[in-house]
Amino acid sequence: MPIGVPKVPFRSPGEEDASWVDVYIEDDTKDLYLFINSPGGWVIPGVAIYDTMQFVRPEVHTICMGLAASMGSFILIENPSIIRVMIHQPASSFYEAQTGEFILEAEELLKLRETITRVYVQRTGKPLWVVSEDMERDVFMSATEAQAYGIVDLVAVG
C-alpha cells in the first residue's frame, strides 16, 4: 500500500477495538468500498452511480461517513453502513426551463420518482405507500432509525 493512503476506523457492534479500513484498492477483482458523506445531488448522476454499482463485477459496499441525504441515501441503500440518512422525492429547477421543456422534465421526473421509490421498496421491504409518503417530505433518520427502516444492514459503533 502506498504511503499516505487515508484510513478510517471501523468498529462493529460487540468488538472492543476498531480496525482500520484503507480507502485504496490494489486488486480490482476484490469487492469495492464506496465511502459516502453527501448532502445529496442531482438525480440522473445519482441513478447512474447506482446503476454502475449494479453492473460492475465485484460487489460494491457502501459506507456512510457522516451524512447520506437525498441521492446519497439512494446510493447508500445498495449495501450500507451508516451515520445519518435523509430521503425525499426528486426535485427539479423548473424556473430555468421553457414551458415545453417543463412538461417533458415533469414527466421524466415522475418516471425517476417511480423508479427510485421502487428501489427503496425492494431494498427496505416497506409497502409502496409508506415509502411514497415518506418521500413527500424530508425524512431525516439516525443510524438506528435507518436500520429499523431497512435502509441499512449494520450500524458501526464509533
Order of alpha helices (4+ residues) and beta strands (2+ residues): beta-beta-beta-alpha-beta-alpha-beta-alpha-alpha-beta-alpha
